[in-house]
Amino acid sequence: MTDTSACPEPESGGKPVKDSMVIVSQVMQPADANPAGNVHGGTIMKLIDNAAGVVAIRHSRCNAVTASVDRLDFHHPAFVGDLLILSASLNLTGRTSMEIGVRVEAETLLSGQRRHIASAYITYVGLDAQMKPRPIAPVIVRTPEEKRRNKEAMARRKARLAEKTSEKESEEKFFQENAK
């Protein structure tokens, strides 16, 4: 369990993407798959969430929780015996939130062949010692790839916020109409 009592103040100047990125690898076992040997999507989802969580905690140096999965796409199957390689890095920070991108590849160990099997964008919220959202240090994007990912993340964030506003308005309208 993460010790939340010593959360440092966010670094006002920000932190570079490279300081929190992570690569996680795990060999898929029979317990990770169905009887045909295909790895369960839920197993891959858990690995994605764990890798993204490490990035969020490394960036914030505090407890962080999953707020939403913006997108999760499966491109190809993974099989028992494959080495899953998850690359996770920070795309964008808000006041208390962080969008993390995760790319999952499967390597057939005997041939060395790799295939891109899944990608996801997950939003985490940093928490203080009272388990309330806390400010997050800005992310510093330097490379062209980091800048591209940051720009795309800003567009996704804008869409998420617009969708939340629309949902809230629909709920309010529904309750007003049904309160009569």
C-alpha atoms as an extended CHARMM CRD file, in Angstrom:
* protein
*
       180  EXT
         1         1  MET       CA              0.0000000000        0.0000000000        0.0000000000  PROA      1               0.0000000000
         2         2  THR       CA              1.2720000000        3.4650000000       -0.8860000000  PROA      2               0.0000000000
         3         3  ASP       CA              2.1380000000        5.7090000000        2.0810000000  PROA      3               0.0000000000
         4         4  THR       CA              0.0730000000        8.8400000000        1.4350000000  PROA      4               0.0000000000
         5         5  SER       CA              1.2380000000       10.6980000000        4.5500000000  PROA      5               0.0000000000
         6         6  ALA       CA              4.3830000000       12.0940000000        2.9240000000  PROA      6               0.0000000000
         7         7  CYS       CA              3.0570000000       13.4580000000       -0.3670000000  PROA      7               0.0000000000
         8         8  PRO       CA              5.4150000000       16.2100000000       -1.4730000000  PROA      8               0.0000000000
         9         9  GLU       CA              4.1510000000       19.4670000000       -2.9230000000  PROA      9               0.0000000000
        10        10  PRO       CA              3.9840000000       19.3320000000       -6.7270000000  PROA      10              0.0000000000
        11        11  GLU       CA              7.0620000000       20.6170000000       -8.5110000000  PROA      11              0.0000000000
        12        12  SER       CA              6.0050000000       24.0360000000       -9.8270000000  PROA      12              0.0000000000
        13        13  GLY       CA              8.3660000000       23.8700000000      -12.7870000000  PROA      13              0.0000000000
        14        14  GLY       CA              6.9760000000       20.5230000000      -13.8780000000  PROA      14              0.0000000000
        15        15  LYS       CA              8.5280000000       17.1550000000      -14.5990000000  PROA      15              0.0000000000
        16        16  PRO       CA              9.6450000000       15.6880000000      -17.9390000000  PROA      16              0.0000000000
        17        17  VAL       CA              7.7880000000       12.7400000000      -19.4610000000  PROA      17              0.0000000000
        18        18  LYS       CA             10.8960000000       10.5370000000      -19.2580000000  PROA      18              0.0000000000
        19        19  ASP       CA             10.9810000000       10.8110000000      -15.4480000000  PROA      19              0.0000000000
        20        20  SER       CA              7.7900000000        8.7900000000      -15.0140000000  PROA      20              0.0000000000
        21        21  MET       CA              7.6090000000        6.4900000000      -18.0430000000  PROA      21              0.0000000000
        22        22  VAL       CA              7.7650000000        2.7530000000      -17.4980000000  PROA      22              0.0000000000
        23        23  ILE       CA              8.1670000000       -0.4730000000      -19.4660000000  PROA      23              0.0000000000
        24        24  VAL       CA              6.6880000000       -3.6030000000      -17.8970000000  PROA      24              0.0000000000
        25        25  SER       CA              7.0610000000       -7.1540000000      -19.2520000000  PROA      25              0.0000000000
        26        26  GLN       CA              5.2740000000      -10.3420000000      -18.2900000000  PROA      26              0.0000000000
        27        27  VAL       CA              5.0760000000      -13.8260000000      -19.8000000000  PROA      27              0.0000000000
        28        28  MET       CA              1.4880000000      -15.0040000000      -20.2980000000  PROA      28              0.0000000000
        29        29  GLN       CA              0.6710000000      -18.2300000000      -18.4700000000  PROA      29              0.0000000000
        30        30  PRO       CA             -2.2460000000      -20.6940000000      -18.8430000000  PROA      30              0.0000000000
        31        31  ALA       CA             -4.0590000000      -18.9990000000      -15.9310000000  PROA      31              0.0000000000
        32        32  ASP       CA             -4.1100000000      -15.7780000000      -18.0280000000  PROA      32              0.0000000000
        33        33  ALA       CA             -5.9920000000      -17.3980000000      -20.9070000000  PROA      33              0.0000000000
        34        34  ASN       CA             -9.0540000000      -19.2900000000      -22.0430000000  PROA      34              0.0000000000
        35        35  PRO       CA             -8.8760000000      -23.0280000000      -22.9410000000  PROA      35              0.0000000000
        36        36  ALA       CA             -7.8700000000      -22.1540000000      -26.5300000000  PROA      36              0.0000000000
        37        37  GLY       CA             -4.7840000000      -20.3070000000      -25.2560000000  PROA      37              0.0000000000
        38        38  ASN       CA             -5.9810000000      -16.7660000000      -26.0180000000  PROA      38              0.0000000000
        39        39  VAL       CA             -5.0810000000      -14.3050000000      -23.2440000000  PROA      39              0.0000000000
        40        40  HSD       CA             -8.1690000000      -12.7860000000      -21.6020000000  PROA      40              0.0000000000
        41        41  GLY       CA             -8.8200000000       -9.1460000000      -22.4210000000  PROA      41              0.0000000000
        42        42  GLY       CA             -9.3510000000       -8.5510000000      -18.7160000000  PROA      42              0.0000000000
        43        43  THR       CA             -5.8520000000       -9.8040000000      -17.9530000000  PROA      43              0.0000000000
        44        44  ILE       CA             -4.4220000000       -7.3310000000      -20.4500000000  PROA      44              0.0000000000
        45        45  MET       CA             -6.6500000000       -4.5670000000      -19.0540000000  PROA      45              0.0000000000
        46        46  LYS       CA             -5.3240000000       -5.1850000000      -15.5430000000  PROA      46              0.0000000000
        47        47  LEU       CA             -1.7210000000       -5.0460000000      -16.7630000000  PROA      47              0.0000000000
        48        48  ILE       CA             -2.4840000000       -1.7830000000      -18.5980000000  PROA      48              0.0000000000
        49        49  ASP       CA             -4.0460000000       -0.2600000000      -15.4700000000  PROA      49              0.0000000000
        50        50  ASN       CA             -1.0730000000       -1.3520000000      -13.3360000000  PROA      50              0.0000000000
        51        51  ALA       CA              1.4880000000        0.1310000000      -15.7590000000  PROA      51              0.0000000000
        52        52  ALA       CA             -0.4600000000        3.3940000000      -16.0380000000  PROA      52              0.0000000000
        53        53  GLY       CA             -0.7900000000        3.5280000000      -12.2430000000  PROA      53              0.0000000000
        54        54  VAL       CA              2.9770000000        3.3020000000      -11.8490000000  PROA      54              0.0000000000
        55        55  VAL       CA              3.4080000000        6.2550000000      -14.2230000000  PROA      55              0.0000000000
        56        56  ALA       CA              0.8080000000        8.3030000000      -12.3170000000  PROA      56              0.0000000000
        57        57  ILE       CA              2.4390000000        7.6230000000       -8.9450000000  PROA      57              0.0000000000
        58        58  ARG       CA              5.9430000000        8.2540000000      -10.2820000000  PROA      58              0.0000000000
        59        59  HSD       CA              4.8240000000       11.6270000000      -11.6560000000  PROA      59              0.0000000000
        60        60  SER       CA              2.7900000000       12.7490000000       -8.6370000000  PROA      60              0.0000000000
        61        61  ARG       CA              4.8010000000       10.8900000000       -5.9570000000  PROA      61              0.0000000000
        62        62  CYS       CA              1.4580000000       10.3130000000       -4.2350000000  PROA      62              0.0000000000
        63        63  ASN       CA             -1.3870000000        7.8730000000       -4.3770000000  PROA      63              0.0000000000
        64        64  ALA       CA             -3.3010000000        8.0240000000       -7.6570000000  PROA      64              0.0000000000
        65        65  VAL       CA             -6.4840000000        6.2940000000       -8.7590000000  PROA      65              0.0000000000
        66        66  THR       CA             -8.0530000000        5.4450000000      -12.0970000000  PROA      66              0.0000000000
        67        67  ALA       CA            -10.6900000000        8.0300000000      -12.9970000000  PROA      67              0.0000000000
        68        68  SER       CA            -11.5630000000        6.8170000000      -16.4880000000  PROA      68              0.0000000000
        69        69  VAL       CA            -10.4960000000        4.6970000000      -19.3990000000  PROA      69              0.0000000000
        70        70  ASP       CA            -10.9120000000        6.9890000000      -22.3540000000  PROA      70              0.0000000000
        71        71  ARG       CA            -10.1190000000        4.3780000000      -24.9360000000  PROA      71              0.0000000000
        72        72  LEU       CA             -8.9360000000        0.7860000000      -25.0430000000  PROA      72              0.0000000000
        73        73  ASP       CA             -8.4520000000       -0.8840000000      -28.3940000000  PROA      73              0.0000000000
        74        74  PHE       CA             -7.4260000000       -4.4850000000      -28.9810000000  PROA      74              0.0000000000
        75        75  HSD       CA             -5.7010000000       -4.9870000000      -32.3430000000  PROA      75              0.0000000000
        76        76  HSD       CA             -4.4750000000       -8.5950000000      -32.2270000000  PROA      76              0.0000000000
        77        77  PRO       CA             -4.7080000000      -11.5050000000      -29.7950000000  PROA      77              0.0000000000
        78        78  ALA       CA             -2.0280000000      -12.5490000000      -27.3330000000  PROA      78              0.0000000000
        79        79  PHE       CA             -1.3670000000      -16.1870000000      -26.5130000000  PROA      79              0.0000000000
        80        80  VAL       CA             -0.0050000000      -18.3210000000      -23.6860000000  PROA      80              0.0000000000
        81        81  GLY       CA              3.7930000000      -18.1200000000      -23.8410000000  PROA      81              0.0000000000
        82        82  ASP       CA              3.8550000000      -14.6120000000      -25.3340000000  PROA      82              0.0000000000
        83        83  LEU       CA              5.8820000000      -11.9420000000      -23.5780000000  PROA      83              0.0000000000
        84        84  LEU       CA              3.6680000000       -8.8890000000      -23.1470000000  PROA      84              0.0000000000
        85        85  ILE       CA              5.5860000000       -5.6150000000      -23.1730000000  PROA      85              0.0000000000
        86        86  LEU       CA              3.6820000000       -2.5700000000      -21.9160000000  PROA      86              0.0000000000
        87        87  SER       CA              5.1220000000        0.8940000000      -22.5440000000  PROA      87              0.0000000000
        88        88  ALA       CA              3.3790000000        3.5990000000      -20.5100000000  PROA      88              0.0000000000
        89        89  SER       CA              4.0020000000        7.3330000000      -20.4350000000  PROA      89              0.0000000000
        90        90  LEU       CA              2.3530000000       10.5500000000      -19.3860000000  PROA      90              0.0000000000
        91        91  ASN       CA              0.6160000000       12.4880000000      -22.1670000000  PROA      91              0.0000000000
        92        92  LEU       CA             -1.0520000000       15.3680000000      -20.3440000000  PROA      92              0.0000000000
        93        93  THR       CA             -1.6100000000       16.7990000000      -16.8960000000  PROA      93              0.0000000000
        94        94  GLY       CA             -4.5580000000       18.8210000000      -15.6910000000  PROA      94              0.0000000000
        95        95  ARG       CA             -4.8980000000       20.4680000000      -12.2980000000  PROA      95              0.0000000000
        96        96  THR       CA             -5.3770000000       17.1340000000      -10.4820000000  PROA      96              0.0000000000
        97        97  SER       CA             -5.4920000000       14.6400000000      -13.3490000000  PROA      97              0.0000000000
        98        98  MET       CA             -3.0520000000       12.8660000000      -15.6360000000  PROA      98              0.0000000000
        99        99  GLU       CA             -3.6810000000       11.1540000000      -18.9780000000  PROA      99              0.0000000000
       100       100  ILE       CA             -1.4140000000        8.1810000000      -19.5360000000  PROA      100             0.0000000000
       101       101  GLY       CA             -0.9870000000        6.3070000000      -22.7910000000  PROA      101             0.0000000000
       102       102  VAL       CA             -0.1470000000        2.6010000000      -22.7890000000  PROA      102             0.0000000000
       103       103  ARG       CA              1.0050000000        0.5740000000      -25.7880000000  PROA      103             0.0000000000
       104       104  VAL       CA              0.9820000000       -3.2120000000      -25.4830000000  PROA      104             0.0000000000
       105       105  GLU       CA              3.0630000000       -5.4830000000      -27.6990000000  PROA      105             0.0000000000
       106       106  ALA       CA              3.2620000000       -9.2660000000      -27.6570000000  PROA      106             0.0000000000
       107       107  GLU       CA              6.5340000000      -10.9730000000      -28.4830000000  PROA      107             0.0000000000
       108       108  THR       CA              6.6590000000      -14.5770000000      -29.5860000000  PROA      108             0.0000000000
       109       109  LEU       CA              9.7490000000      -15.5820000000      -27.6370000000  PROA      109             0.0000000000
       110       110  LEU       CA             10.9400000000      -18.3420000000      -29.9890000000  PROA      110             0.0000000000
       111       111  SER       CA             10.9150000000      -16.1460000000      -33.1060000000  PROA      111             0.0000000000
       112       112  GLY       CA             11.3150000000      -12.6670000000      -31.5960000000  PROA      112             0.0000000000
       113       113  GLN       CA              8.3720000000      -11.4740000000      -33.6820000000  PROA      113             0.0000000000
       114       114  ARG       CA              6.4730000000       -8.5790000000      -32.0800000000  PROA      114             0.0000000000
       115       115  ARG       CA              2.9800000000       -7.3740000000      -32.7700000000  PROA      115             0.0000000000
       116       116  HSD       CA              1.0470000000       -4.3850000000      -31.4510000000  PROA      116             0.0000000000
       117       117  ILE       CA             -1.8980000000       -5.9320000000      -29.6190000000  PROA      117             0.0000000000
       118       118  ALA       CA             -3.5190000000       -3.0720000000      -27.6800000000  PROA      118             0.0000000000
       119       119  SER       CA             -3.4520000000        0.6430000000      -26.8610000000  PROA      119             0.0000000000
       120       120  ALA       CA             -5.1910000000        2.5820000000      -24.1130000000  PROA      120             0.0000000000
       121       121  TYR       CA             -5.5990000000        6.0810000000      -22.7050000000  PROA      121             0.0000000000
       122       122  ILE       CA             -6.3190000000        6.1840000000      -18.9850000000  PROA      122             0.0000000000
       123       123  THR       CA             -6.9580000000        9.1810000000      -16.7510000000  PROA      123             0.0000000000
       124       124  TYR       CA             -5.7000000000        9.1040000000      -13.1770000000  PROA      124             0.0000000000
       125       125  VAL       CA             -6.3100000000       11.5600000000      -10.3520000000  PROA      125             0.0000000000
       126       126  GLY       CA             -3.6470000000       12.2890000000       -7.7590000000  PROA      126             0.0000000000
       127       127  LEU       CA             -4.7930000000       12.0690000000       -4.1360000000  PROA      127             0.0000000000
       128       128  ASP       CA             -3.6090000000       13.7480000000       -0.9480000000  PROA      128             0.0000000000
       129       129  ALA       CA             -3.3400000000       12.1160000000        2.4780000000  PROA      129             0.0000000000
       130       130  GLN       CA             -7.1030000000       12.5980000000        3.0030000000  PROA      130             0.0000000000
       131       131  MET       CA             -7.7970000000       10.7980000000       -0.3010000000  PROA      131             0.0000000000
       132       132  LYS       CA             -8.9690000000       14.0420000000       -1.9460000000  PROA      132             0.0000000000
       133       133  PRO       CA             -7.8040000000       15.2310000000       -5.3890000000  PROA      133             0.0000000000
       134       134  ARG       CA             -4.5850000000       17.2080000000       -5.1550000000  PROA      134             0.0000000000
       135       135  PRO       CA             -2.6810000000       19.4440000000       -7.5840000000  PROA      135             0.0000000000
       136       136  ILE       CA             -0.3060000000       17.6910000000       -9.9670000000  PROA      136             0.0000000000
       137       137  ALA       CA              2.9830000000       19.0260000000      -11.3160000000  PROA      137             0.0000000000
       138       138  PRO       CA              2.7690000000       19.9870000000      -14.9840000000  PROA      138             0.0000000000
       139       139  VAL       CA              4.2870000000       17.6300000000      -17.5060000000  PROA      139             0.0000000000
       140       140  ILE       CA              7.2020000000       18.9080000000      -19.5790000000  PROA      140             0.0000000000
       141       141  VAL       CA              7.0610000000       17.6790000000      -23.1860000000  PROA      141             0.0000000000
       142       142  ARG       CA             10.3080000000       17.9270000000      -25.1310000000  PROA      142             0.0000000000
       143       143  THR       CA             10.4790000000       15.5500000000      -28.0740000000  PROA      143             0.0000000000
       144       144  PRO       CA              8.3320000000       15.8260000000      -31.2170000000  PROA      144             0.0000000000
       145       145  GLU       CA              6.6340000000       12.5400000000      -30.2210000000  PROA      145             0.0000000000
       146       146  GLU       CA              5.8380000000       13.8570000000      -26.7190000000  PROA      146             0.0000000000
       147       147  LYS       CA              4.4900000000       17.0950000000      -28.2100000000  PROA      147             0.0000000000
       148       148  ARG       CA              2.2750000000       15.1600000000      -30.6470000000  PROA      148             0.0000000000
       149       149  ARG       CA              0.9310000000       12.9300000000      -27.8670000000  PROA      149             0.0000000000
       150       150  ASN       CA              0.3050000000       15.9810000000      -25.6620000000  PROA      150             0.0000000000
       151       151  LYS       CA             -1.6060000000       17.7860000000      -28.4200000000  PROA      151             0.0000000000
       152       152  GLU       CA             -3.7560000000       14.7050000000      -29.1100000000  PROA      152             0.0000000000
       153       153  ALA       CA             -4.3740000000       14.2950000000      -25.3620000000  PROA      153             0.0000000000
       154       154  MET       CA             -5.5890000000       17.9120000000      -25.1610000000  PROA      154             0.0000000000
       155       155  ALA       CA             -8.1500000000       17.1530000000      -27.8770000000  PROA      155             0.0000000000
       156       156  ARG       CA             -9.3150000000       14.0210000000      -26.0030000000  PROA      156             0.0000000000
       157       157  ARG       CA             -9.5840000000       16.0070000000      -22.7600000000  PROA      157             0.0000000000
       158       158  LYS       CA            -11.6650000000       18.6820000000      -24.4630000000  PROA      158             0.0000000000
       159       159  ALA       CA            -13.9890000000       15.9850000000      -25.8440000000  PROA      159             0.0000000000
       160       160  ARG       CA            -14.2540000000       14.2820000000      -22.4110000000  PROA      160             0.0000000000
       161       161  LEU       CA            -15.1690000000       17.5710000000      -20.7230000000  PROA      161             0.0000000000
       162       162  ALA       CA            -17.7640000000       18.3900000000      -23.4050000000  PROA      162             0.0000000000
       163       163  GLU       CA            -19.2880000000       14.9280000000      -23.0020000000  PROA      163             0.0000000000
       164       164  LYS       CA            -19.4660000000       15.3420000000      -19.2150000000  PROA      164             0.0000000000
       165       165  THR       CA            -21.1910000000       18.7150000000      -19.6040000000  PROA      165             0.0000000000
       166       166  SER       CA            -23.6990000000       17.2230000000      -22.0490000000  PROA      166             0.0000000000
       167       167  GLU       CA            -24.4010000000       14.2670000000      -19.7280000000  PROA      167             0.0000000000
       168       168  LYS       CA            -24.9200000000       16.5820000000      -16.7600000000  PROA      168             0.0000000000
       169       169  GLU       CA            -27.3280000000       18.7710000000      -18.7390000000  PROA      169             0.0000000000
       170       170  SER       CA            -29.2860000000       15.7010000000      -19.8820000000  PROA      170             0.0000000000
       171       171  GLU       CA            -29.5170000000       14.3870000000      -16.3170000000  PROA      171             0.0000000000
       172       172  GLU       CA            -30.7120000000       17.7500000000      -15.0070000000  PROA      172             0.0000000000
       173       173  LYS       CA            -33.3400000000       17.9850000000      -17.7480000000  PROA      173             0.0000000000
       174       174  PHE       CA            -34.5130000000       14.4300000000      -17.0190000000  PROA      174             0.0000000000
       175       175  PHE       CA            -34.8860000000       15.1060000000      -13.2830000000  PROA      175             0.0000000000
       176       176  GLN       CA            -36.6660000000       18.4110000000      -13.8790000000  PROA      176             0.0000000000
       177       177  GLU       CA            -39.1520000000       16.7780000000      -16.2510000000  PROA      177             0.0000000000
       178       178  ASN       CA            -39.7790000000       13.8410000000      -13.9250000000  PROA      178             0.0000000000
       179       179  ALA       CA            -40.0540000000       15.9030000000      -10.7280000000  PROA      179             0.0000000000
       180       180  LYS       CA            -43.3900000000       17.3210000000      -11.8780000000  PROA      180             0.0000000000
